[in-house]
Amino acid sequence: MVDLDDFETYPVDIKEWVITKKPYFLNKIPFNSYEYDYEIIHQLWDLHIEEMSYIQEFIQKNTETEFTMWHNTRIDERDSFLKNGILSFDGNFVTAEARTEELLDKIGLDNKAKLSLIEKIKIYWKRDGDTRTNSVHYFLTKGQIHDPKLMEFASNLGGECIRWGISSISSNLYRQEPYKRLWICGTPCSIKFRSKLKNVSRLSQEHIVREIAYYFIMNEIYQFPYIPEDTGWVIGNVPAEDILEIKEISNFIKEQERFEDYQNFYGE
């Protein structure tokens, strides 16, 4: 298993490939072509190394290899995750609507408001397809847990589509009862899990391997530290046995209240 939080587990094969390609990378990005480390990354993006034959072959040879990743969410019942895993909607709009209705009933939304909100949410389900209804989204490393943008994935019980749906009705509606309960119930957590590469979306497969290559390129060639940072999605559900850790996001409210939208929100 490749633990993306533990550099010692990174595939040696990728390191060796990077070392053999050192002349290529130095030709494309000479030592005198940058001042800061992020400038190297920007130039690496332009090289599209995920499309190189080695990366593609590595993916094909390692479909059974497990990688670790993190999923941010608010958890209402911890035991449910330990028993059922992280559940998607199985790509089924009927399942998605039923589960969403159940959640909205639980927080006390009346029928008219509930139906109105679900119609808004359906727009995002249909727009993004399987990436919303048949997947579990993730971040690659624990260093991303406290990224202000990524913490927002753990801001409410219903997740991103419900947050978008509420915002599309009114930008301040989330502050009102009972909508606010989605933001104050449960515990903001990050769930570390493992997944075989074959169960990750094709685009995400390339990004995982590319980020590992970036780690070795930055460390072995340019002598800069680098921590993989990317997002992606696993197709389907994450079984309970693949959950490795459930970690409460510390100081979540304090971190959230740094942003204007959430100032005084939790104390109101």
C-alpha positions in Angstrom: 0.0 0.0 0.0 1.2 3.5 -0.9 0.5 5.8 2.0 0.6 9.2 0.5 1.3 10.7 3.9 4.5 8.6 4.2 7.1 9.3 1.6 9.0 6.1 2.5 6.2 4.1 0.9 6.4 5.9 -2.5 7.2 3.6 -5.4 11.0 3.3 -6.1 10.2 2.7 -9.7 8.9 6.2 -10.1 12.0 7.6 -8.4 14.3 5.7 -10.7 12.3 6.9 -13.8 12.6 10.6 -12.6 16.4 10.2 -12.1 16.8 8.8 -15.7 14.7 11.7 -17.0 16.8 14.3 -15.1 18.5 15.7 -18.3 15.0 16.1 -19.9 13.6 18.0 -17.0 16.6 20.3 -16.7 16.5 21.0 -20.4 12.8 22.0 -20.0 13.2 23.8 -16.7 16.8 24.9 -16.2 18.1 25.9 -12.8 18.2 29.6 -13.8 14.5 29.6 -15.0 12.8 30.1 -11.7 13.1 31.9 -8.4 10.5 30.1 -6.3 9.5 26.5 -6.0 5.9 27.1 -7.2 7.3 28.4 -10.5 8.8 24.9 -11.2 5.4 23.3 -10.5 3.7 25.7 -12.9 6.2 24.7 -15.6 5.8 21.0 -14.8 2.1 21.4 -15.4 2.8 22.5 -18.9 4.8 19.4 -19.6 1.8 17.1 -19.0 3.9 14.3 -17.6 0.7 12.4 -16.8 0.4 11.7 -20.5 3.9 10.3 -20.8 4.2 6.6 -21.7 5.9 5.7 -18.5 3.1 7.1 -16.3 0.4 5.4 -18.5 2.3 2.1 -18.3 2.7 2.4 -14.5 -1.0 2.9 -14.1 -1.8 -0.2 -16.2 0.7 -2.3 -14.2 -0.5 -1.1 -10.8 -4.3 -1.2 -11.0 -4.4 -3.5 -7.9 -2.1 -1.3 -5.8 -3.8 0.5 -2.9 -3.3 4.2 -2.2 -4.5 6.2 0.8 -6.5 9.4 0.7 -8.8 11.6 2.8 -12.5 12.5 2.7 -13.9 15.5 4.6 -17.4 15.4 5.9 -19.6 16.2 8.9 -20.3 13.0 10.8 -23.6 12.6 12.6 -23.2 9.0 13.6 -19.6 7.8 13.8 -20.6 4.1 14.2 -22.5 4.3 10.9 -19.3 5.0 9.0 -17.4 2.3 10.8 -20.2 -0.1 9.9 -21.3 1.0 6.4 -18.3 2.8 5.1 -18.6 6.0 3.0 -21.7 5.7 0.9 -22.3 7.3 -2.5 -25.8 7.4 -4.1 -24.8 4.4 -6.3 -25.4 6.5 -9.4 -29.1 6.4 -8.7 -31.2 9.6 -8.7 -34.0 7.9 -6.8 -31.6 6.8 -4.1 -30.0 10.3 -4.0 -33.4 12.0 -3.6 -34.6 9.5 -1.0 -31.5 10.0 1.2 -31.6 13.7 0.8 -35.3 13.8 1.8 -34.5 11.7 4.8 -31.8 14.2 5.9 -34.0 17.2 5.3 -36.8 15.6 7.3 -34.4 15.0 10.1 -33.4 18.6 10.5 -37.1 19.7 10.4 -37.5 21.2 6.9 -41.2 21.5 6.0 -42.5 19.7 2.9 -42.8 22.7 0.6 -39.3 24.0 1.4 -37.8 20.5 1.1 -39.3 19.9 -2.4 -38.0 23.4 -3.5 -34.5 22.7 -2.3 -34.4 19.2 -3.8 -35.3 20.7 -7.2 -32.3 23.0 -6.9 -30.0 20.2 -5.8 -31.0 18.0 -8.8 -29.5 20.6 -11.1 -26.0 19.8 -9.7 -26.6 16.1 -9.6 -27.6 16.1 -13.3 -24.9 18.6 -14.3 -22.0 16.6 -12.8 -23.4 13.1 -13.2 -21.5 10.2 -11.7 -19.0 12.5 -10.1 -21.8 13.6 -7.7 -24.1 10.6 -7.5 -21.7 7.6 -7.8 -18.4 8.7 -6.2 -16.6 9.6 -3.0 -14.5 12.7 -3.3 -11.1 12.9 -1.6 -7.9 14.9 -0.9 -4.6 13.2 -1.3 -2.7 14.1 1.9 -3.5 15.0 5.5 -1.7 18.4 4.9 -4.8 19.4 3.0 -7.2 18.9 5.9 -6.8 22.5 7.1 -6.8 24.1 3.7 -9.5 26.8 4.1 -11.0 26.0 0.7 -11.0 22.2 1.3 -12.4 22.5 4.9 -15.6 23.8 3.4 -16.3 20.2 2.3 -16.8 19.4 6.0 -18.9 22.5 6.7 -22.4 20.9 6.5 -24.1 17.5 6.9 -25.5 17.4 3.4 -22.3 18.1 1.4 -21.5 20.3 -1.4 -24.7 19.9 -3.6 -27.0 20.8 -0.7 -24.8 23.8 0.2 -25.0 25.0 -3.4 -28.7 24.3 -3.5 -29.3 26.4 -0.4 -27.1 29.2 -1.7 -29.0 29.3 -5.0 -32.2 30.0 -3.2 -30.7 32.7 -1.0 -27.0 33.5 -0.1 -28.0 33.9 3.6 -30.5 31.1 3.9 -27.9 28.8 5.6 -28.0 31.1 8.6 -31.7 30.5 9.2 -33.4 27.7 11.0 -33.8 24.8 10.3 -31.2 25.1 7.4 -28.6 26.1 9.9 -28.8 22.7 11.6 -27.0 21.2 8.6 -24.0 23.4 9.6 -24.1 22.9 13.4 -25.1 19.2 13.8 -22.5 16.4 13.7 -18.7 16.6 13.9 -16.5 17.9 11.1 -14.1 15.1 10.4 -11.5 13.8 7.9 -11.7 10.1 7.1 -8.6 8.4 5.8 -9.2 5.4 3.6 -7.5 3.2 1.0 -8.5 2.4 -2.5 -7.1 0.3 -5.3 -6.0 2.4 -8.2 -8.5 0.6 -10.5 -11.4 2.0 -8.3 -10.3 5.6 -8.8 -11.6 7.6 -11.7 -9.3 7.5 -14.8 -8.4 11.2 -14.5 -7.7 10.8 -10.8 -5.4 7.8 -11.5 -3.2 10.0 -13.6 -3.1 12.7 -11.0 -2.1 10.4 -8.2 0.9 9.0 -10.1 1.8 12.5 -11.4 1.8 13.9 -7.9 4.2 11.2 -6.8 6.4 11.9 -9.7 6.3 15.6 -8.8 7.5 14.7 -5.3 10.6 13.0 -6.7 11.2 15.6 -9.4 11.2 18.4 -6.8 13.3 16.5 -4.2 15.8 14.6 -6.5 16.3 17.3 -9.2 15.5 20.7 -7.9 16.1 20.1 -4.2 12.8 21.5 -3.0 10.4 19.8 -0.6 7.1 18.9 -2.1 3.9 17.4 -0.7 1.3 16.0 -3.2 -1.8 18.1 -3.2 -4.7 17.2 -5.4 -8.3 16.1 -5.3 -10.2 13.4 -7.1 -12.9 10.8 -6.7 -13.3 7.1 -6.1 -16.0 5.4 -8.1 -18.8 3.9 -6.0 -18.6 3.4 -2.2 -15.8 3.1 0.2 -16.2 -0.2 2.2 -16.0 0.0 6.0 -12.9 -2.2 6.0 -11.0 0.3 3.8 -11.5 3.1 6.4 -8.1 3.6 8.2 -8.8 6.5 10.5 -11.5 9.0 11.4 -10.0 12.2 12.6 -11.9 15.2 14.0 -10.9 18.5 12.4 -9.4 20.4 15.3 -10.3 24.1 15.7 -12.8 23.8 12.9 -15.1 26.6 14.1 -12.2 29.0 14.8 -10.8 28.3 11.4 -14.2 28.8 9.7 -14.9 32.0 11.5 -11.9 33.6 9.9 -14.1 33.9 6.8 -16.6 36.7 6.5 -19.5 34.3 5.7 -19.0 32.4 9.0 -18.1 35.3 11.3 -20.3 34.9 14.5 -22.2 32.2 12.7 -21.7 29.4 15.3 -22.4 31.8 18.3 -25.6 33.2 16.9 
